Amino acid sequence: QVQLVESGGGLVQPGGSLRLSCAASGSVFSAYGSWYRQAPGKQRELVAHITSGGNTNYADSVKGRFTISRDNAKNTVYLQMNSLKSEDTAVYYCKGFRLSVYWGQGIQVTVSA
């Protein structure tokens, strides 16, 4: 069974940075890797996506601030988050695929002064 474990979340001040990591026990990010987030009272939304060819896409709200990357040798996908805003507060989930979809457990990111 493939497991995805997220790390790097926590509490930061507005304008600060965090780097989320999602390490998998299998090669689930070769096809694609994604980061989603869900805030209280809202549905889960796609934040960033990286394709098998390395192309990336971002939600308009995070363009220019967030960067998704991948290290297939380590079975890990990353989300570098800069210039964080209070609106970025949410639980963040990573997602991969190999034969079926796999989700991380979710990790809290709180941006507050």
C-alpha positions in Angstrom: 0.0 0.0 0.0 1.3 3.5 -0.9 1.4 6.1 1.8 1.9 9.8 1.5 3.3 11.7 4.5 3.3 15.5 4.6 5.6 17.7 6.6 6.7 21.3 6.9 3.5 23.0 8.0 2.9 25.2 11.0 2.3 28.8 12.0 4.0 31.7 10.2 3.5 35.5 10.1 2.2 37.3 7.1 4.9 37.7 4.5 6.8 34.6 5.7 7.6 31.4 4.0 7.1 27.7 4.4 8.1 24.7 2.4 5.8 21.7 2.4 7.1 18.2 1.6 5.1 15.1 0.7 7.1 11.9 0.7 5.6 8.7 -0.7 6.5 5.1 -0.3 6.1 4.6 -4.0 6.6 6.4 -7.3 3.2 8.2 -7.3 4.4 11.6 -8.6 5.8 10.6 -12.0 2.5 10.8 -13.7 1.5 14.0 -11.8 1.7 15.7 -8.5 -0.7 18.1 -6.9 -1.3 20.3 -3.9 -4.8 21.1 -2.7 -6.0 23.1 0.3 -9.2 23.3 2.2 -10.2 26.1 4.6 -13.1 25.9 7.1 -16.4 26.2 5.4 -15.0 25.9 1.9 -14.5 23.1 -0.5 -11.1 21.6 -1.4 -9.4 23.6 -4.1 -6.5 22.9 -6.4 -3.5 25.0 -5.6 -0.7 23.7 -7.8 -0.1 20.9 -10.2 2.9 19.4 -12.0 2.6 17.1 -15.0 4.7 14.2 -16.0 6.6 16.5 -18.4 7.3 19.1 -15.7 4.7 21.7 -16.7 3.2 23.5 -13.8 -0.1 25.2 -13.1 -1.3 27.4 -10.2 -4.4 28.8 -8.9 -4.6 32.6 -9.6 -4.5 33.4 -5.9 -1.0 31.9 -5.5 0.7 32.6 -8.8 4.0 34.3 -8.3 4.2 33.2 -4.7 4.0 29.4 -4.7 6.2 26.9 -6.5 5.6 23.2 -6.9 8.5 20.9 -7.6 9.3 17.2 -7.7 12.1 14.8 -7.0 11.1 11.4 -8.5 14.2 9.7 -7.1 13.0 10.6 -3.6 9.3 10.0 -4.4 8.7 13.5 -3.0 6.7 16.6 -4.2 7.3 20.0 -2.6 5.4 23.2 -2.3 7.4 26.3 -1.7 5.2 29.1 -0.3 6.5 32.6 -0.1 4.9 35.9 0.8 2.2 34.1 2.7 -1.1 35.8 3.4 -3.8 35.1 6.0 -6.0 33.9 3.1 -3.5 31.0 2.7 -4.6 29.5 6.0 -5.9 26.0 5.3 -5.2 22.3 5.5 -3.0 21.4 2.6 -3.1 18.0 0.9 -0.8 16.4 -1.6 -2.0 14.0 -4.3 -0.3 11.5 -6.6 -1.2 8.8 -9.0 0.0 5.3 -9.9 -2.7 2.9 -11.0 -5.0 4.8 -8.5 -5.1 8.2 -6.8 -3.4 8.7 -3.5 -3.9 11.5 -1.0 -1.8 12.8 1.9 -3.3 13.0 5.3 -3.4 16.8 5.3 -1.2 19.3 7.1 -2.2 22.6 8.7 -0.8 25.9 7.5 -1.7 29.0 9.6 -0.7 32.5 8.6 -1.4 35.0 11.4 0.3 37.9 13.2 
